[in-house]
Amino acid sequence: CCAAYVDGSGPAPSMPEPYPELQPVLQRHGYRPDGLIEVLNRAQELHGHLSPPLLRHIARQLKLPLSRVQGTASFYNLFRFQPPARHCCLVCTGTACHVLGAAALLAALEHEPLQERGIELGSVRCIGTCSGAPLVVVDGQVWNHQSAAGVLARLRSLDP
């Protein structure tokens, strides 16, 4: 039954779709280039980051040059090209948090080897619960009235 493929005389075996979970969003946008940002966003939601093979697939599906897909993805800072860390720690730098020491808190955390523990550090302009300043958000959970020592102790207790 496979002899036709060995000598090349038969049809090429069909390759499975490499990213079938993207088909709904591609179809919704009619495989048109103007759906690029929404396709990139959905791809990142599904895969955690935009890998080179995933970007190539999106470029092929939308009939766009890879450079345009990469350029668009790199322009917006919400897109990531590496897998996310296991944990995310965001320090609020809004006015109330700043006045109550957010800059010093962030500086102290930046001097710690958090990446080795699977923790990605970042900042956010305002969380919106200023009465708890300074605020830190870890894995979506808001920590109120934080100090550098307190945050570091809690971060060290997270599973790496």
Secondary structure, 3 states (H helix, E strand, C coil): CCHHHHCCCCCCCCCCCCCHHHHHHHHHCCCCHHHHHHHHHHHHHHHCCCCHHHHHHHHHHHCCCHHHHHHHHHHCCCCCCCCCCCEEEEEECCHHHHHCCHHHHHHHHHCCCHHHHCEEEEEECCCCCHHHCCCEEECCEEECCCCHHHHHHHHHCCCC
